[in-house]
């Protein structure tokens, strides 16, 4: 049931977006939708895009779908009705929201996504090559294990990027049969995902106590939860088990530099650069009116990723 407060908040957002569209006559306006802003990576992309757009003097409205598809779809529709110049979506759902993507295209509103997957109704998705990211994380873990031993995996199937990373891990493991998966926990898409990870991995750690040589994790937020648990586990020290993840960020680098932490490495994804690049691409489309095929030949615009471990973490902490 919608509360009076929620109704007032929704009405306020609609009015703000309508005002955004009205001002579009004098300067570009964009709507930025973060699918779940409680996720650090979603927020990093959205905040960087907002800062880049405002630096250009654009009018910006940032919306948070709170991880809920009905809210996501409603926000899309509201922005289209407001006739914004363009829409940027952080970690969106092009398949589930295909009707909205199509509606935006038909209305002449370009949609640039970040780490969402390609859509026939959107010019570009700005991403990293997740197949490369997945292989680097998996191979690093196996390198540290000397390609033998037992592992646990913490997965998330509700996001294209994390799903690809898991599939690449499976491919790597298929060629390294001396490594055995003792157990897997798949995170539910829920606002209480941290509790879900803690409960699921606690059970696996207890069941396989003393037998675990490595833990593969689909993204850093999950790794923090697991690292905190491992630091309280007798006998657990850095490298025993090997803990590897993907994403990068200040908290991740702090942990990698901290000898008490078991997090050994991450594949750092440039979320802020991707957010800023989404605005640069939008400018080329809506201001400079460049044909999209002159901007990039494929629907994916790839950004570089970096392996960060104890050997180079100091330079990332300085940034």
Backbone bond lengths (Angstrom), bond angles and torsions (degrees), N, CA, C in turn:
res aa  C-N    CA-C-N  psi(-1)  N-CA   C-N-CA  omega(-1)  CA-C   N-CA-C  phi
1 X - - - 1.465 - - 1.528 109.49 -
2 X 1.313 117.63 134.35 1.460 122.33 179.55 1.519 109.88 -79.57
3 X 1.335 116.80 123.75 1.451 120.79 179.08 1.522 109.89 -80.03
4 X 1.341 114.38 164.36 1.475 118.65 179.44 1.525 110.28 -60.53
5 X 1.335 116.80 -38.63 1.467 120.51 179.89 1.516 111.16 -63.77
6 X 1.342 116.49 -44.21 1.458 120.22 179.01 1.520 110.66 -63.32
7 X 1.358 117.08 -38.14 1.458 120.85 179.82 1.533 110.04 -64.07
8 X 1.320 116.10 -42.74 1.462 120.64 179.99 1.526 110.08 -65.22
9 X 1.361 116.94 -41.02 1.458 120.21 178.92 1.516 110.86 -63.49
10 X 1.342 116.49 -43.32 1.470 120.70 -179.61 1.524 110.25 -64.43
11 X 1.347 116.33 -42.17 1.462 119.98 179.21 1.514 110.79 -63.78
12 X 1.333 116.22 -39.62 1.463 119.99 178.78 1.509 111.75 -63.61
13 X 1.341 116.57 -40.59 1.468 120.55 178.43 1.513 110.25 -63.50
14 X 1.343 117.09 -40.60 1.466 120.93 -179.68 1.527 110.93 -63.68
15 X 1.332 116.27 -42.42 1.461 120.40 178.97 1.515 110.61 -64.47
16 X 1.352 116.66 -41.39 1.460 120.64 -179.53 1.515 111.14 -63.38
17 X 1.341 115.95 -41.79 1.457 119.60 -179.93 1.516 110.82 -69.28
18 X 1.332 117.49 -38.47 1.468 120.58 177.73 1.524 110.19 -61.24
19 X 1.340 116.04 -40.77 1.458 120.39 177.73 1.511 110.52 -64.87
20 X 1.326 115.68 -37.25 1.459 121.26 176.83 1.511 110.81 -58.23
21 X 1.340 116.52 -45.30 1.458 120.07 179.82 1.502 112.19 -65.24
22 X 1.342 117.76 -37.20 1.464 121.40 -179.57 1.515 111.58 -63.95
23 X 1.342 117.55 -35.11 1.455 121.15 -179.19 1.515 112.71 -78.95
24 X 1.353 116.28 -8.74 1.458 120.18 -177.14 1.518 112.57 -65.25
25 X 1.343 117.04 -15.46 1.454 120.41 -179.62 1.525 111.04 -66.51
26 X 1.320 118.53 -26.89 1.456 121.45 -175.64 1.518 112.98 -103.04
27 X 1.312 118.42 -27.03 1.468 121.10 179.24 1.513 109.25 -154.04
28 X 1.342 116.99 156.87 1.464 118.81 -179.08 1.526 111.56 -58.16
29 X 1.305 115.22 145.25 1.457 121.07 176.66 1.513 108.69 -131.10
30 X 1.301 116.57 140.47 1.458 119.40 177.06 1.522 110.58 -134.02
31 X 1.301 114.19 149.63 1.446 121.37 170.75 1.512 107.61 -105.02
32 X 1.315 116.72 133.49 1.465 122.04 178.21 1.522 107.40 -114.75
33 X 1.325 116.09 121.59 1.465 120.45 179.68 1.525 109.30 -111.52
34 X 1.322 116.41 117.33 1.466 121.49 170.96 1.515 107.65 -94.70
35 X 1.323 117.47 123.58 1.460 118.36 -174.47 1.523 111.86 -63.32
36 X 1.330 117.18 -40.03 1.470 119.26 178.26 1.524 107.97 -149.10
37 X 1.316 116.11 92.75 1.453 121.31 -172.36 1.524 113.72 -71.23
38 X 1.322 117.51 -9.08 1.461 119.20 172.59 1.519 110.46 -72.62
39 X 1.336 116.43 -16.16 1.461 121.48 173.76 1.521 108.22 -82.84
40 X 1.317 116.60 126.38 1.464 120.87 -175.88 1.524 112.13 -56.51
41 X 1.329 117.08 -41.32 1.461 119.47 -175.69 1.526 111.86 -68.06
42 X 1.321 117.59 -39.65 1.463 121.19 176.57 1.532 109.43 -60.76
43 X 1.329 115.73 -45.05 1.463 120.61 -178.27 1.528 111.22 -66.24
44 X 1.312 117.38 -37.72 1.472 120.32 -179.74 1.526 110.90 -62.92
45 X 1.328 116.73 -42.20 1.464 120.31 178.02 1.522 110.87 -64.99
46 X 1.336 116.09 -50.64 1.465 120.80 -176.90 1.520 112.04 -62.47
47 X 1.327 117.02 -42.65 1.465 120.54 -179.10 1.524 111.71 -66.84
48 X 1.337 116.63 -38.69 1.467 120.23 178.64 1.524 110.67 -67.22
49 X 1.332 116.56 -39.51 1.465 120.15 177.66 1.523 110.54 -64.83
50 X 1.325 115.88 -42.24 1.460 119.82 178.95 1.527 110.75 -60.44
51 X 1.337 116.60 -46.10 1.465 120.54 -178.95 1.523 111.22 -63.18
52 X 1.336 116.75 -41.28 1.459 120.65 -179.00 1.531 111.19 -66.08
53 X 1.322 116.81 -40.20 1.471 120.84 -179.72 1.525 110.88 -68.55
54 X 1.322 116.40 -42.50 1.467 119.30 179.79 1.528 111.09 -66.26
55 X 1.342 116.39 -32.77 1.460 120.06 177.97 1.529 111.14 -64.22
56 X 1.323 116.98 -24.57 1.468 122.04 177.67 1.528 111.79 -88.93
57 X 1.349 116.19 -1.35 1.458 120.10 -179.77 1.517 113.53 84.42
58 X 1.328 116.89 14.77 1.461 120.09 -179.34 1.524 110.90 -80.93
59 X 1.320 114.35 160.74 1.459 121.29 172.92 1.527 108.19 -91.38
60 X 1.317 116.72 133.24 1.470 120.93 -171.74 1.524 110.63 -132.49
61 X 1.318 115.24 139.05 1.473 121.51 170.35 1.516 107.68 -127.72
62 X 1.331 117.32 121.95 1.465 122.20 178.83 1.521 108.89 -102.22
63 X 1.319 115.92 128.08 1.463 121.94 -179.24 1.527 110.09 -120.78
64 X 1.307 116.07 147.99 1.464 122.79 -179.59 1.523 109.03 -117.90
65 X 1.329 116.66 116.13 1.469 120.28 -179.28 1.526 112.90 -78.62
66 X 1.325 116.77 -7.65 1.477 122.67 177.31 1.530 112.48 58.04
67 X 1.326 116.44 24.30 1.461 119.93 178.17 1.516 113.53 74.46
68 X 1.337 118.09 14.18 1.462 121.80 -175.74 1.529 109.97 -113.71
69 X 1.325 117.42 121.72 1.461 121.32 -177.06 1.525 113.31 -60.48
70 X 1.342 120.67 -42.49 1.475 119.26 178.46 1.529 111.91 -58.13
71 X 1.335 116.49 -39.95 1.465 120.61 178.38 1.529 109.29 -67.00
72 X 1.319 116.37 -43.54 1.471 122.16 -179.92 1.530 110.52 -57.57
73 X 1.309 116.27 -47.73 1.466 121.67 -178.89 1.531 110.64 -64.92
74 X 1.331 116.67 -42.48 1.455 120.93 179.52 1.530 111.79 -62.36
75 X 1.328 116.07 -39.96 1.459 120.02 179.82 1.522 111.11 -67.20
76 X 1.317 116.87 -39.50 1.459 121.75 174.76 1.530 109.64 -56.33
77 X 1.330 115.28 -52.52 1.464 120.54 -177.16 1.532 111.76 -59.44
78 X 1.332 115.94 -40.91 1.452 120.41 -179.03 1.527 111.31 -63.82
79 X 1.316 117.04 -42.28 1.465 121.23 179.70 1.530 111.19 -66.63
80 X 1.316 116.48 -39.88 1.471 120.22 178.75 1.525 110.20 -63.61
81 X 1.344 115.89 -44.07 1.465 120.53 179.43 1.520 111.35 -63.87
82 X 1.329 116.40 -30.79 1.466 120.55 179.97 1.528 111.64 -77.20
83 X 1.332 117.08 -7.69 1.466 122.75 178.38 1.530 112.01 58.47
84 X 1.338 115.08 48.11 1.459 119.67 175.66 1.527 109.08 -67.13
85 X 1.316 116.17 164.21 1.469 120.37 -179.87 1.517 111.47 -72.47
86 X 1.320 116.49 -31.79 1.458 120.30 -179.58 1.514 110.85 -169.31
87 X 1.326 115.79 166.29 1.462 122.15 -179.92 1.528 108.76 -128.38
88 X 1.329 116.54 133.85 1.462 122.77 173.67 1.519 107.59 -114.30
89 X 1.316 116.23 130.69 1.464 120.90 -177.59 1.519 110.11 -120.74
90 X 1.316 116.99 122.78 1.460 122.42 176.86 1.525 109.34 -93.04
91 X 1.333 116.09 118.58 1.453 123.35 177.21 1.532 111.13 54.61
92 X 1.323 115.39 51.55 1.452 121.01 -178.36 1.514 113.81 -82.69
93 X 1.320 115.14 -170.49 1.466 122.34 -175.97 1.535 109.28 -130.47
94 X 1.333 117.61 78.59 1.467 120.48 -176.44 1.528 114.25 -60.17
95 X 1.314 117.28 -30.06 1.467 119.72 179.94 1.521 110.39 -75.80
96 X 1.333 116.20 -51.30 1.460 120.33 -178.46 1.527 112.27 -66.12
97 X 1.338 116.34 -32.11 1.466 120.08 -178.57 1.529 111.28 -106.81
98 X 1.321 116.84 31.18 1.471 120.44 -175.33 1.532 112.16 -58.32
99 X 1.320 117.08 -38.93 1.467 119.79 -179.13 1.523 110.87 -60.96
100 X 1.354 117.03 -37.46 1.458 120.38 -179.74 1.532 110.87 -72.56
101 X 1.321 116.21 -38.93 1.468 119.62 176.59 1.536 109.80 -60.98
102 X 1.310 116.06 -43.24 1.464 120.68 179.84 1.519 110.65 -65.20
103 X 1.333 116.13 -41.99 1.462 120.80 179.72 1.525 110.93 -62.08
104 X 1.342 116.39 -40.59 1.465 120.34 179.12 1.523 110.57 -64.07
105 X 1.330 116.21 -42.93 1.473 120.21 179.60 1.527 110.69 -61.56
106 X 1.331 115.80 -44.42 1.463 120.33 -179.49 1.537 111.82 -65.20
107 X 1.337 115.97 -27.94 1.463 120.68 179.17 1.525 112.07 -86.13
108 X 1.331 116.88 -0.84 1.456 120.75 -179.62 1.511 113.84 76.99
109 X 1.334 116.68 23.80 1.470 121.75 178.78 1.525 108.60 -106.20
110 X 1.341 118.85 104.66 1.465 119.84 -179.26 1.525 111.69 -67.57
111 X 1.315 115.86 141.00 1.464 121.78 177.85 1.522 108.39 -116.09
112 X 1.312 116.76 119.96 1.461 122.47 174.31 1.527 107.25 -105.46
113 X 1.315 116.75 124.70 1.454 119.95 178.86 1.524 110.38 -105.21
114 X 1.327 115.39 158.19 1.458 122.21 175.82 1.520 108.25 -125.28
115 X 1.317 116.45 120.95 1.462 123.31 178.21 1.526 111.68 50.00
116 X 1.318 115.01 49.27 1.460 121.12 -177.35 1.518 112.85 -122.45
117 X 1.320 117.50 -16.76 1.454 120.90 -171.91 1.527 109.89 96.17
118 X 1.313 116.04 153.70 1.467 120.83 -176.31 1.521 111.45 -76.49
119 X 1.329 115.04 156.57 1.460 122.55 175.43 1.520 108.20 -137.93
120 X 1.341 118.83 140.77 1.465 120.19 176.02 1.526 112.52 -66.13
121 X 1.341 116.24 -11.20 1.457 120.96 -177.68 1.532 112.39 -106.19
122 X 1.332 117.29 8.12 1.464 121.33 178.91 1.526 108.83 -131.01
123 X 1.327 118.24 138.43 1.459 120.21 -177.10 1.531 113.99 -60.96
124 X 1.355 116.66 -47.02 1.462 119.00 -173.03 1.524 112.64 -147.18
125 X 1.323 113.97 150.91 1.463 121.85 165.22 1.521 106.46 -116.10
126 X 1.322 116.94 124.29 1.466 121.69 178.74 1.519 107.40 -92.99
127 X 1.310 115.57 123.16 1.459 119.19 -169.85 1.514 110.24 -153.05
128 X 1.322 115.19 -177.39 1.458 122.30 164.24 1.520 106.12 -108.47
129 X 1.310 116.88 164.43 1.458 120.61 175.84 1.524 108.07 -76.61
130 X 1.317 116.44 97.73 1.460 120.58 -173.73 1.526 113.01 -65.77
131 X 1.311 117.04 -23.98 1.463 119.13 176.82 1.531 109.85 -68.49
132 X 1.317 115.99 -38.32 1.459 120.71 175.78 1.525 110.86 -69.74
133 X 1.326 116.53 -44.42 1.465 121.50 178.78 1.533 110.35 -58.63
134 X 1.335 116.02 -47.41 1.461 120.16 -178.99 1.511 112.72 -61.41
135 X 1.330 116.59 -41.01 1.461 119.32 -178.39 1.526 110.84 -69.82
136 X 1.335 117.48 -37.85 1.468 119.78 -179.59 1.525 111.37 -64.75
137 X 1.330 116.47 -41.17 1.460 119.81 179.23 1.524 111.15 -66.37
138 X 1.339 116.29 -44.36 1.465 120.28 -178.53 1.524 111.69 -65.93
139 X 1.319 116.10 -45.16 1.466 119.85 -177.66 1.526 111.28 -67.95
140 X 1.335 117.20 -36.71 1.467 119.51 177.02 1.525 110.19 -60.23
141 X 1.327 116.68 -46.21 1.464 119.69 179.72 1.524 110.79 -60.09
142 X 1.329 116.95 -46.49 1.459 119.83 -179.26 1.518 112.10 -66.60
143 X 1.331 117.09 -34.43 1.468 120.41 174.96 1.526 110.28 -56.41
144 X 1.343 115.76 -46.85 1.466 120.65 -177.94 1.524 112.07 -67.82
145 X 1.333 116.99 -24.35 1.464 121.98 -179.69 1.520 112.51 -93.76
146 X 1.348 116.83 1.08 1.461 120.85 -175.82 1.527 111.83 58.30
147 X 1.329 115.57 29.82 1.465 123.61 173.12 1.531 113.91 60.66
148 X 1.317 115.56 34.45 1.469 119.83 173.73 1.524 109.24 -156.99
149 X 1.334 114.63 151.33 1.452 119.31 178.62 1.521 112.31 126.92
150 X 1.327 115.67 -169.80 1.463 122.48 -175.85 1.525 111.19 -114.53
151 X 1.317 115.67 141.77 1.463 119.74 -179.75 1.531 111.60 -131.92
152 X 1.326 113.96 159.89 1.459 122.85 166.98 1.523 106.78 -113.87
153 X 1.327 116.75 152.28 1.460 119.94 175.80 1.521 110.22 -126.97
154 X 1.327 114.49 137.95 1.467 122.17 175.89 1.526 107.10 -114.16
155 X 1.325 116.64 111.49 1.457 121.41 -171.48 1.522 111.94 -112.95
156 X 1.339 114.21 169.48 1.458 122.09 170.49 1.529 107.36 -149.13
157 X 1.326 115.95 115.40 1.463 120.83 -175.43 1.528 113.01 -92.92
158 X 1.333 117.61 -4.92 1.458 120.63 -174.47 1.514 115.07 -85.84
159 X 1.326 117.58 4.71 1.452 122.17 179.21 1.524 108.85 -133.10
160 X 1.332 116.11 137.10 1.463 120.28 -177.11 1.527 111.60 -56.98
161 X 1.331 116.72 -46.63 1.461 120.87 -176.01 1.524 111.94 -62.25
162 X 1.333 117.20 -50.55 1.462 119.84 -177.89 1.525 110.99 -67.76
163 X 1.310 116.80 -31.37 1.466 120.12 177.97 1.533 110.78 -66.71
164 X 1.328 116.76 -42.52 1.466 120.71 178.22 1.523 110.07 -63.16
165 X 1.327 116.89 -43.55 1.468 120.10 179.56 1.524 111.17 -56.47
166 X 1.325 116.05 -41.10 1.461 119.90 179.22 1.516 112.59 -66.74
167 X 1.321 116.57 -39.00 1.467 120.23 179.39 1.524 111.23 -67.39
168 X 1.326 115.99 -37.40 1.470 119.22 177.17 1.527 109.98 -66.94
169 X 1.325 117.26 -40.11 1.461 120.22 175.20 1.519 110.16 -55.62
170 X 1.326 117.06 -45.31 1.464 120.74 -179.78 1.527 111.25 -59.94
171 X 1.327 116.72 -39.62 1.463 120.50 178.88 1.527 110.77 -64.86
172 X 1.333 116.39 -42.40 1.466 120.44 178.71 1.528 110.25 -63.99
173 X 1.330 116.69 -43.14 1.469 120.29 -179.53 1.520 112.05 -65.78
174 X 1.330 117.27 -30.64 1.471 119.73 -179.26 1.520 112.07 -64.34
175 X 1.329 117.21 -22.03 1.459 121.52 178.75 1.528 112.36 -100.46
176 X 1.317 116.36 2.40 1.467 120.77 -178.48 1.531 108.80 -133.55
177 X 1.301 115.13 74.71 1.460 121.59 -170.27 1.527 114.09 -73.66
178 X 1.339 117.45 -5.98 1.464 119.61 175.62 1.524 111.24 -80.71
179 X 1.336 116.28 -4.83 1.462 121.16 175.51 1.526 108.25 -104.61
180 X 1.310 115.69 126.18 1.469 121.15 -176.18 1.524 110.64 -115.80
181 X 1.332 116.49 135.23 1.468 121.70 175.41 1.526 108.19 -86.65
182 X 1.332 116.59 113.36 1.464 121.03 -179.84 1.520 112.55 -80.92
183 X 1.320 115.94 -28.15 1.462 118.63 -178.82 1.513 111.49 -172.49
184 X 1.328 115.68 156.01 1.449 122.44 -179.13 1.520 110.04 -136.55
185 X 1.322 115.84 136.78 1.457 120.23 170.77 1.519 107.76 -118.00
186 X 1.333 116.78 131.50 1.463 122.25 178.05 1.517 108.74 -108.71
187 X 1.313 115.43 119.90 1.458 121.80 -175.84 1.525 112.02 -68.39
188 X 1.301 116.85 136.45 1.454 121.61 175.61 1.519 109.50 -80.94
189 X 1.330 116.40 149.74 1.468 120.97 175.87 1.518 107.63 -81.45
190 X 1.306 115.78 97.62 1.453 121.16 -175.31 1.512 109.77 -151.39
191 X 1.312 116.41 155.26 1.467 120.46 178.07 1.526 110.72 -63.62
192 X 1.328 116.76 -25.17 1.463 121.52 179.95 1.529 110.66 -99.57
193 X 1.342 116.82 40.32 1.466 120.08 -174.66 1.526 112.89 -63.57
194 X 1.317 116.95 -31.31 1.470 118.90 178.65 1.522 111.10 -63.44
195 X 1.337 116.13 -41.87 1.470 119.94 177.55 1.522 110.59 -64.86
196 X 1.324 115.72 -36.56 1.462 120.52 178.79 1.524 110.74 -63.66
197 X 1.335 116.54 -45.62 1.466 121.00 178.45 1.526 110.28 -62.45
198 X 1.325 116.09 -44.36 1.464 120.13 -179.15 1.524 111.52 -61.07
199 X 1.317 116.56 -45.07 1.467 120.45 -178.85 1.526 110.89 -66.12
200 X 1.318 116.15 -46.38 1.466 119.83 -177.41 1.509 113.42 -65.82
201 X 1.327 116.44 -45.27 1.456 119.54 -178.28 1.524 112.01 -75.19
202 X 1.323 117.90 -30.63 1.475 120.01 175.89 1.513 110.48 -58.89
203 X 1.323 115.92 -43.23 1.459 120.66 179.61 1.527 111.19 -63.62
204 X 1.341 116.42 -42.41 1.467 119.93 -179.51 1.532 111.79 -69.14
205 X 1.323 116.72 -39.64 1.464 120.37 178.94 1.528 111.03 -64.14
206 X 1.328 116.06 -40.66 1.464 120.42 179.59 1.520 111.18 -67.86
207 X 1.323 116.58 -43.44 1.458 121.43 -178.65 1.524 112.26 -64.24
208 X 1.331 116.55 -35.14 1.469 120.83 -174.13 1.520 112.64 -112.24
209 X 1.311 116.25 27.00 1.462 121.76 -176.95 1.528 111.20 -54.85
210 X 1.336 115.45 131.05 1.459 121.18 178.13 1.517 114.98 83.15
211 X 1.338 117.22 -1.75 1.467 120.17 -177.16 1.528 113.48 -115.60
212 X 1.319 117.08 -0.29 1.468 120.68 -170.32 1.527 110.75 -96.63
213 X 1.332 115.83 123.59 1.463 121.30 178.85 1.525 112.78 -103.50
214 X 1.310 116.45 -21.41 1.462 119.54 -178.84 1.516 111.42 -155.21
215 X 1.337 116.02 152.14 1.465 121.83 175.34 1.519 107.88 -132.10
216 X 1.320 115.94 118.60 1.459 122.41 176.65 1.529 108.18 -95.89
217 X 1.345 116.02 132.92 1.457 121.62 -175.39 1.524 109.11 -128.67
218 X 1.331 117.13 137.36 1.462 119.91 -172.83 1.521 114.41 -76.83
219 X 1.359 118.70 -25.37 1.462 119.69 173.68 1.526 109.66 -156.08
220 X 1.324 115.36 160.05 1.458 121.48 -169.09 1.522 114.52 -61.11
221 X 1.333 117.66 -36.01 1.459 119.15 -179.76 1.519 111.93 -56.35
222 X 1.325 116.09 -39.68 1.465 120.49 175.73 1.533 110.31 -65.69
223 X 1.334 115.14 -38.61 1.467 119.79 -177.94 1.521 111.74 -62.89
224 X 1.339 117.35 -35.07 1.470 119.54 178.87 1.527 110.39 -61.18
225 X 1.330 115.65 -44.49 1.461 120.37 -179.38 1.527 110.34 -61.28
226 X 1.321 115.87 -45.19 1.470 121.04 -178.26 1.524 110.77 -68.77
227 X 1.334 116.63 -41.20 1.463 120.77 179.02 1.522 111.03 -60.36
228 X 1.332 116.49 -43.07 1.466 120.16 179.14 1.522 111.02 -60.71
229 X 1.329 116.45 -39.39 1.466 119.86 178.50 1.525 111.12 -68.27
230 X 1.327 116.55 -43.66 1.467 120.43 -177.76 1.521 111.55 -63.91
231 X 1.323 116.91 -34.94 1.464 119.48 -179.64 1.530 112.02 -65.14
232 X 1.324 115.56 -19.36 1.469 120.51 177.33 1.521 112.51 -97.80
233 X 1.344 116.41 3.45 1.468 121.37 -177.01 1.526 110.48 -96.75
234 X 1.334 118.76 122.38 1.465 121.34 179.39 1.533 111.23 -57.60
235 X 1.326 116.34 133.29 1.465 120.63 176.56 1.514 114.81 89.57
236 X 1.324 117.79 -13.19 1.465 120.56 -179.90 1.523 109.49 -82.33
237 X 1.319 117.11 123.69 1.457 123.03 176.68 1.520 108.49 -137.32
238 X 1.312 116.81 167.02 1.465 119.90 -177.82 1.522 110.72 -54.46
239 X 1.316 115.35 126.67 1.461 121.42 -178.50 1.511 113.59 90.94
240 X 1.323 117.31 -8.77 1.456 121.73 179.76 1.528 108.60 -137.06
241 X 1.301 120.14 81.57 1.469 127.24 4.38 1.535 113.28 -86.94
242 X 1.326 114.45 164.81 1.461 120.99 173.58 1.531 108.08 -72.76
243 X 1.335 116.84 126.98 1.463 121.70 179.79 1.530 109.00 -120.46
244 X 1.320 115.91 118.27 1.464 122.15 -175.76 1.523 109.31 -130.50
245 X 1.343 116.82 143.92 1.451 120.19 -177.95 1.523 111.13 -143.92
246 X 1.339 114.40 -167.46 1.471 121.37 -178.95 1.531 109.33 -143.23
247 X 1.313 117.14 137.98 1.472 127.16 167.78 1.519 111.51 146.37
248 X 1.344 116.88 -61.88 1.454 120.30 -177.23 1.514 111.84 87.03
249 X 1.330 115.99 156.21 1.453 122.02 -177.98 1.518 109.28 151.64
250 X 1.315 116.12 168.79 1.465 121.10 -174.04 1.523 111.86 -56.73
251 X 1.340 117.70 -46.69 1.457 120.59 -178.45 1.525 111.02 -65.14
252 X 1.308 116.81 -38.18 1.464 120.62 178.54 1.522 110.31 -63.34
253 X 1.321 116.51 -46.75 1.469 120.05 -178.85 1.526 110.93 -65.35
254 X 1.322 116.85 -36.49 1.462 119.69 177.13 1.518 110.76 -60.39
255 X 1.336 115.93 -42.74 1.457 119.97 -179.52 1.533 111.73 -67.64
256 X 1.316 116.67 -42.12 1.464 119.38 179.77 1.529 110.50 -61.45
257 X 1.342 116.80 -35.15 1.466 121.11 -179.89 1.527 112.63 -78.84
258 X 1.326 117.25 -17.93 1.461 122.43 -176.66 1.526 109.82 -86.84
259 X 1.331 118.95 116.55 1.473 120.63 -178.41 1.523 113.89 -63.84
260 X 1.342 116.91 -18.07 1.465 119.35 178.42 1.526 111.94 -78.51
261 X 1.315 116.11 -20.44 1.463 120.63 -179.72 1.523 109.87 -81.59
262 X 1.344 115.64 149.08 1.462 120.30 177.17 1.528 112.12 -94.66
263 X 1.333 118.11 -6.43 1.460 120.59 179.83 1.523 108.65 -70.87
264 X 1.332 115.99 114.87 1.458 120.83 -173.18 1.522 113.58 -93.45
265 X 1.332 117.24 -34.32 1.460 118.90 -173.66 1.515 110.53 -160.75
266 X 1.328 114.57 158.55 1.457 121.64 172.46 1.518 108.08 -142.41
267 X 1.306 115.68 156.82 1.459 120.87 168.61 1.518 105.45 -97.56
268 X 1.335 116.48 110.20 1.464 121.82 -172.40 1.521 110.78 -81.24
269 X 1.324 115.21 125.83 1.464 122.58 178.88 1.531 107.98 -104.91
270 X 1.329 118.40 132.33 1.475 120.95 -174.41 1.529 112.79 -81.90
271 X 1.324 117.21 73.10 1.458 121.23 -174.76 1.530 112.52 -59.79
272 X 1.334 116.77 -42.43 1.465 119.33 -179.86 1.530 110.40 -64.65
273 X 1.311 117.79 -41.61 1.464 120.49 179.26 1.524 111.22 -64.37
274 X 1.336 116.46 -36.42 1.460 119.59 179.11 1.528 111.02 -68.63
275 X 1.338 116.44 -38.86 1.455 119.47 177.32 1.514 111.31 -62.57
276 X 1.334 116.22 -44.57 1.467 120.54 178.83 1.525 111.31 -66.01
277 X 1.325 116.58 -39.17 1.465 120.07 -179.58 1.519 111.47 -65.77
278 X 1.320 117.12 -32.78 1.469 119.39 178.36 1.527 110.95 -61.60
279 X 1.327 116.74 -34.56 1.469 121.09 177.68 1.525 110.38 -73.00
280 X 1.336 116.83 -40.17 1.467 119.92 177.69 1.526 111.09 -60.81
281 X 1.323 115.93 -42.32 1.463 120.20 179.06 1.527 110.20 -67.02
282 X 1.328 116.58 -40.94 1.464 120.19 178.27 1.521 110.45 -60.86
283 X 1.328 116.92 -40.29 1.466 120.52 178.74 1.530 110.89 -61.10
284 X 1.312 116.62 -41.66 1.459 119.91 -179.97 1.527 111.28 -65.56
285 X 1.333 115.82 -31.66 1.466 119.63 -179.23 1.521 112.69 -79.97
286 X 1.344 117.41 -48.23 1.466 119.79 -169.71 1.523 114.24 -97.40
287 X 1.321 117.02 -22.95 1.465 119.93 -179.54 1.534 110.59 -100.40
288 X 1.334 114.93 -52.87 1.462 119.26 -178.09 1.527 112.83 -83.54
289 X 1.339 115.93 -11.83 1.463 122.46 176.92 1.527 112.87 57.97
290 X 1.322 116.41 37.74 1.461 120.14 178.03 1.529 109.84 -77.45
291 X 1.317 118.63 140.49 1.470 120.53 174.69 1.528 109.42 -61.89
292 X 1.320 116.36 140.15 1.462 118.14 -174.52 1.527 112.41 -63.40
293 X 1.344 118.28 -29.87 1.459 119.08 -179.76 1.523 112.86 -74.91
294 X 1.342 117.26 -10.50 1.463 119.86 173.69 1.524 111.29 -87.26
295 X 1.336 115.64 -13.25 1.463 120.70 179.28 1.517 110.47 -86.84
296 X 1.329 116.26 -43.47 1.462 121.08 179.33 1.516 108.71 -158.60
297 X 1.319 115.47 142.73 1.468 119.42 -174.38 1.516 113.22 -76.89
298 X 1.332 117.41 -24.18 1.465 120.61 -177.40 1.522 109.65 -118.64
299 X 1.331 117.82 167.51 1.471 119.59 178.87 1.521 113.79 -72.11
300 X 1.327 117.55 -9.21 1.462 120.97 178.91 1.516 110.80 -107.60
301 X 1.319 116.71 129.56 1.457 122.20 171.23 1.527 106.17 -107.20
302 X 1.325 115.85 110.47 1.463 120.42 -173.19 1.521 112.27 -90.94
303 X 1.336 114.67 138.71 1.458 122.44 174.99 1.530 107.71 -111.85
304 X 1.333 117.93 155.08 1.468 120.22 -177.13 1.531 112.42 -76.02
305 X 1.322 115.91 151.60 1.465 122.06 174.01 1.528 107.81 -121.56
306 X 1.333 116.08 156.91 1.462 120.63 -176.08 1.528 111.11 -131.55
307 X 1.333 115.62 141.65 1.453 121.03 171.95 1.526 108.28 -81.68
308 X 1.323 115.79 125.56 1.460 120.51 178.44 1.526 108.63 -120.71
309 X 1.340 115.99 122.48 1.461 121.14 174.02 1.523 108.00 -139.14
310 X 1.307 117.94 -165.24 1.469 120.20 -174.48 1.531 112.58 -63.13
311 X 1.334 117.45 -21.86 1.451 121.09 -177.48 1.517 113.72 -72.73
312 X 1.334 117.80 -27.48 1.467 119.69 -177.65 1.525 114.11 -131.27
313 X 1.328 117.22 6.88 1.467 119.31 -174.76 1.531 112.68 -63.84
314 X 1.326 117.39 -28.62 1.471 120.24 -177.47 1.527 111.32 -59.05
315 X 1.314 117.37 -38.72 1.463 119.18 -178.51 1.519 111.70 -68.97
316 X 1.336 117.45 -27.55 1.476 120.64 178.14 1.510 111.17 -78.39
317 X 1.328 117.51 -30.90 1.454 120.69 177.74 1.526 111.27 -68.96
318 X 1.340 117.00 -24.35 1.465 121.42 -179.59 1.513 111.95 -78.55
319 X 1.348 118.01 -19.69 1.458 120.84 -174.89 1.526 111.14 -71.81
